[in-house]
Amino acid sequence: MFDSKVYTNRRERLMSLLNDGVALFMGNNESPMNYRDNTYHFRQDSSFLYFFGLDQPVLAGVIDLESGEEIRKCS
């Protein structure tokens, strides 16, 4: 995707707009392929992709808006 600094800047901008709480971003799971010619077996959630830039299934991201701590988790 883009340089990692792009995603860092996006998350920092989000934190500057929101004062407190926790932001949770759920990535998508793989979609079942219900027919042979389905070439679109996976599409990452747009919000997750925008803030984290990770195009892999079964991921989640958490941002603690008060401390600035970020967690990316694979389930």
MIVOLO-335990 format. One record per residue: x, y, z of N, C-alpha, C, CB in turn; residue number from 1. Coordinates in steps of 0.2 Angstrom, whole numbers, always signed. Last residue first. Glycine has a CB too. Layout:
# MIVOLO-335990
REC   n.u   n.v   n.w  ca.u  ca.v  ca.w   c.u   c.v   c.w  cb.u  cb.v  cb.w   k
REC     X     Y     Z     X     Y     Z     X     Y     Z     X     Y     Z NUM
...
***
This chain:
# MIVOLO-335990
REC   n.u   n.v   n.w  ca.u  ca.v  ca.w   c.u   c.v   c.w  cb.u  cb.v  cb.w   k
REC   -33   -62   +76   -37   -67   +80   -35   -74   +78   -44   -66   +80  75
REC   -21   -50   +77   -24   -55   +73   -27   -61   +78   -18   -59   +69  74
REC   -21   -33   +81   -22   -40   +83   -24   -44   +78   -26   -40   +89  73
REC   -13   -19   +85   -15   -22   +80   -15   -30   +82   -11   -21   +73  72
REC   -14    -5   +95   -14   -12   +95   -17   -15   +89   -17   -15  +102  71
REC    -7   +10  +102   -11    +7   +96    -9    -1   +97    -8   +10   +89  70
REC    -9   +24  +113    -7   +17  +112   -11   +14  +106    -7   +13  +118  69
REC   -14   +36  +117   -11   +36  +110    -8   +29  +108    -5   +41  +109  68
REC   -20   +39  +128   -13   +37  +129   -10   +37  +122   -12   +31  +132  67
REC   -33   +42  +123   -30   +46  +128   -23   +45  +129   -33   +44  +135  66
REC   -37   +33  +113   -36   +40  +111   -33   +44  +117   -43   +42  +110  65
REC   -31   +18  +109   -33   +22  +115   -31   +29  +114   -28   +19  +121  64
REC   -36    +9   +96   -32   +15   +97   -35   +18  +104   -32   +20   +92  63
REC   -35    -7   +88   -37    -3   +93   -33    +3   +95   -38    -7  +100  62
REC   -39   -18   +75   -35   -12   +77   -38    -8   +83   -33    -8   +72  61
REC   -39   -34   +68   -42   -29   +72   -37   -24   +74   -46   -32   +78  60
REC   -40   -47   +56   -36   -42   +60   -41   -37   +63   -31   -38   +55  59
REC   -44   -56   +45   -45   -58   +52   -40   -54   +57   -43   -65   +54  58
REC   -34   -54   +30   -40   -56   +34   -39   -57   +41   -43   -62   +31  57
REC   -25   -40   +25   -25   -47   +27   -31   -48   +31   -18   -48   +31  56
REC   -19   -27   +22   -24   -30   +18   -24   -37   +19   -23   -28   +11  55
REC   -17   -13   +31   -15   -20   +31   -21   -23   +28   -15   -22   +39  54
REC   -19    +1   +34   -15    -1   +28   -13    -8   +28    -9    +3   +27  53
REC   -25    +8   +45   -19    +4   +46   -15    +1   +40   -22    -2   +50  52
REC   -34   +17   +40   -30   +19   +46   -24   +14   +47   -35   +19   +52  51
REC   -39   +11   +28   -38   +18   +28   -33   +20   +34   -44   +22   +28  50
REC   -43    -2   +33   -38    -1   +27   -35    +6   +27   -40    -3   +21  49
REC   -53    +1   +41   -47    -3   +44   -41    -2   +39   -48   -10   +45  48
REC   -62    +6   +32   -60   +10   +38   -53    +7   +41   -65   +11   +44  47
REC   -65    -5   +23   -62    +2   +21   -59    +6   +27   -67    +6   +17  46
REC   -60   -21   +26   -64   -16   +28   -61    -9   +26   -66   -16   +36  45
REC   -54   -31   +12   -53   -28   +19   -58   -22   +20   -46   -25   +20  44
REC   -60   -44    +4   -59   -37    +3   -59   -34   +10   -66   -34    -1  43
REC   -58   -60    -4   -57   -56    +2   -56   -48    +0   -50   -58    +5  42
REC   -61   -66   -16   -62   -70   -10   -61   -65    -4   -58   -76   -10  41
REC   -64   -63   -30   -64   -58   -25   -66   -62   -18   -70   -53   -26  40
REC   -66   -72   -40   -60   -70   -39   -59   -65   -33   -57   -66   -45  39
REC   -76   -85   -43   -76   -79   -39   -69   -77   -37   -80   -81   -32  38
REC   -78   -96   -51   -75   -90   -54   -75   -84   -50   -79   -89   -60  37
REC   -84  -106   -43   -77  -107   -45   -74  -100   -48   -77  -112   -50  36
REC   -93  -100   -28   -93  -102   -35   -86  -102   -38   -98   -99   -40  35
REC   -92   -95   -16   -97  -100   -17   -98  -102   -24  -104   -96   -15  34
REC   -80   -93    -4   -81   -93   -12   -86   -98   -14   -74   -95   -15  33
REC   -83   -83    +9   -83   -89    +6   -84   -89    -1   -89   -93    +9  32
REC   -71   -70   +13   -78   -72   +11   -78   -79    +8   -81   -67    +6  31
REC   -61   -68   +28   -62   -70   +21   -69   -72   +19   -57   -76   +19  30
REC   -66   -54   +38   -64   -61   +37   -64   -62   +30   -68   -66   +41  29
REC   -60   -37   +40   -65   -42   +38   -61   -49   +38   -67   -40   +31  28
REC   -56   -28   +55   -55   -30   +49   -60   -35   +47   -48   -32   +48  27
REC   -62   -15   +66   -63   -23   +64   -61   -24   +57   -69   -26   +66  26
REC   -57    -4   +77   -57    -5   +70   -57   -13   +68   -52    -1   +66  25
REC   -61    +6   +90   -60    -1   +88   -61    -1   +80   -65    -5   +92  24
REC   -55   +18  +101   -57   +17   +94   -56   +10   +92   -54   +22   +89  23
REC   -59   +24  +117   -55   +19  +113   -59   +18  +106   -55   +12  +117  22
REC   -57   +40  +125   -61   +34  +123   -56   +29  +120   -67   +35  +119  21
REC   -56   +57  +120   -55   +52  +125   -59   +45  +122   -57   +54  +132  20
REC   -55   +66  +109   -52   +67  +115   -51   +61  +119   -55   +72  +119  19
REC   -52   +67   +91   -56   +64   +97   -52   +64  +103   -58   +56   +95  18
REC   -43   +74   +84   -50   +76   +83   -54   +73   +89   -53   +73   +76  17
REC   -31   +68   +86   -31   +75   +87   -39   +77   +87   -27   +79   +82  16
REC   -33   +55   +82   -33   +56   +89   -33   +63   +91   -26   +53   +91  15
REC   -34   +57   +68   -40   +55   +71   -39   +56   +79   -41   +47   +70  14
REC   -20   +61   +66   -26   +65   +65   -32   +63   +68   -27   +66   +57  13
REC   -14   +48   +69   -13   +54   +73   -18   +60   +72    -6   +57   +72  12
REC   -19   +41   +58   -21   +39   +65   -20   +45   +70   -17   +33   +68  11
REC   -13   +47   +48   -20   +47   +48   -22   +45   +55   -23   +41   +43  10
REC    +1   +45   +51    -2   +52   +51   -10   +52   +51    +0   +56   +44   9
REC    +1   +31   +49    +3   +34   +56    +0   +41   +56   +11   +35   +57   8
REC    -1   +31   +35    -6   +28   +40    -5   +30   +47    -5   +20   +40   7
REC   +11   +37   +31    +4   +39   +29    -1   +37   +34    +2   +37   +21   6
REC   +21   +29   +35   +20   +36   +38   +13   +39   +37   +26   +41   +36   5
REC   +22   +18   +27   +19   +17   +34   +17   +24   +37   +23   +13   +38   4
REC   +17   +21   +10   +22   +21   +15   +19   +21   +22   +27   +28   +15   3
REC    +3   +11    +4    +7   +17    +5   +13   +16   +10    +3   +23    +6   2
REC    +4    -6    +0    +0    +0    +0    +5    +6    +0    -5    +0    +6   1
***
